[in-house]
Amino acid sequence: MMELAHISRVDQENDTFSYTAALSKPYVHSLEQVFQMFVDNEKLCLWFPELSIDHLETGGIIRFDMGNDLNEEMTILEYSHHEVIAFTWDQDQVSFQVESSSPTTCQLKWVEYIKSWTEHTPRDVAGWHTCLDVIALLLDGEMSKDDINVWRKERWKQLYDKYSAMAI
């Protein structure tokens, strides 16, 4: 049985976000190897080719290439070397925090802070979840890029169906 992200309602009086989606994922790779997948453009494009980082610092910019010369700029809300990167994601925010478990293993915590749950939200949650799995496959080096792309589509559909079926 696959582990799904934990979806929680947030008290609106105390926060601008209505929900959080959170998932912790262990990696059998060092903190440095995993964190580089999020901040090194050469590695970032392997699992999310539309993203690129312009200025890697709090207040910096991440670009989402939407094609046809359209780019969405997202602001880096928090950056700490080998620890955390958080940025805006449309009306929402995402955060990736990596903690070392040993010299060769680490734990990644992904959280999406969601302003409102829409028909599109399960697509985003399934997408981020799939990306975290793809990162593990890339780091493991056991599948070709073509095989990963086929696997990615199948995995996303499985996760999308599960997140769409959640009673939110």
N, C-alpha and C positions, 0 to 999 in steps of 0.2 A: 504494500500500500504506500502510495507516495505521500510525503509530508507536504501539506499546503501551508501557505502563509496564514498567520493569525490575523483575522480582521476584527477590529474593535471600534466601537462607537466612542467618540470623545465628547465630553461635556462642553456644549457650545458656549456656555456662559464664560468659561475660562480659556477658551481656545478659538482660533479662527478656523480650525479644521474640524470636520465632522467625523472622520474616520482615520484609522491608521491600518496599514497592512504591513506586517513584519514577518521576517523569515531569518532564522539563523542557520548558517550552513558551514559545516566543517570542511576544510581543505587539507589534503596531505601534501601541502607545499608551504614554503616559508611565508611569513608575513610579507616580506619584501616582494616575493614573486607574485603574490595575489594582489597586493596593493598596486603594483606597477600596471596590472591589467586595467585599472581604473584611471590612471593618470598619465600614462605614456601613450601618445597618439598612435604609435606603431602597433601597440598591443590593443588599445581601445578599439581600433578599427577592425580587429579580428572578430570581435563579438558584437560590436554595434557600429557598423561602418558609417552610419550617418552622423555620428558624434565626433567632434574634435575639440580639443582644449586650446584656447588662445592664450589665456593668462592663468597659470596655475597658482592661484593665491585666493584668499578670501576676498571677495569683490571682483574676482576675475570672470572670464566669460567661457562658457561652453557653447559651441554652435551645433545646431541640429540642421543638417542639410536635407531639406524637404524636396530637393530636385528642382528643375526649372529655374535655377539661380535664386531660389527662395531659401532663406536661412532664418531659423528661430534662434535668438540669443537667450541663453539661460545664465543666470547669475550664480556664481559659486558663493554659497552662503557660509560655508565653513570648510577650511582646509587645514589639516595638520599632517605633516610629512609622516608617511607610514602608519597613520592612525585613522583619519576620517576625511571624506569628501562628501559634501552635501550641496545640492543645487536646486534651483527652481525647476519645475517640470510643468509647464503650462500654468494652471492655477494652483498646482500642488507643489510639494517638495519631496525630494528623495535624499536619503542619506545612506552611505556605505561606511561602516566602521569595521576595521580589522584588528583583532587582538591575537597576539602570539600565544599558542598553547605549548609549544616546544620549539626548538630550533628548526624543525622540519614540518610543523603543522600550525594551523591557525584557524580561527573562527571568524566568519564574516557575518555581520548583522546588517540586514537591509531593512529600511523602514521607508514607506511612502506615507506622507501626511496628505490626506485627501480632503479637499474642500467640500465636495459633494459627490455622492455616489451616482454615477450616470450609466447609461448603456455602454459607454466606452471604458469605464473603469475596469471591468474584468479583462479587457484586452490589455490594458497597461499592466495590471498585476500579473497576468499570465506571461506577458512579455518580459518583465523584470525577472520573474521566477525562472523562465527559460534561459535568460541571459546568464544567470548565476550558475545554472547547470552547464551551459556551453563553456563558460570560463573553466570549470573543472575539466571538461573534456579536452580543451585546448592545452591546459597545463599538463594533463596526463600524457598528451601526445600519442594516444592510442588509436585515434580515428583520423582519417583524411578530412580535409576541409569540405570536400563534396559530401562525404558521409555525415559529417556534422550538420551540414545544411539540410539534408534530408531528415535527419533525426530532429533537428530544431523545429521544423514545420510540424512533424508528428507530435512532438512533445508539447509545443504551444497549443495545438488543437485539444489535446487531452486536458491540459491545465485550464484553457479557456472554458471548456465545457464544465469543468468542476467549479471554477470561480463564478461562472454565469448562473449556475444552479444554486449558489449559496443564497439563503434568505437573509438579505441585508435590510 
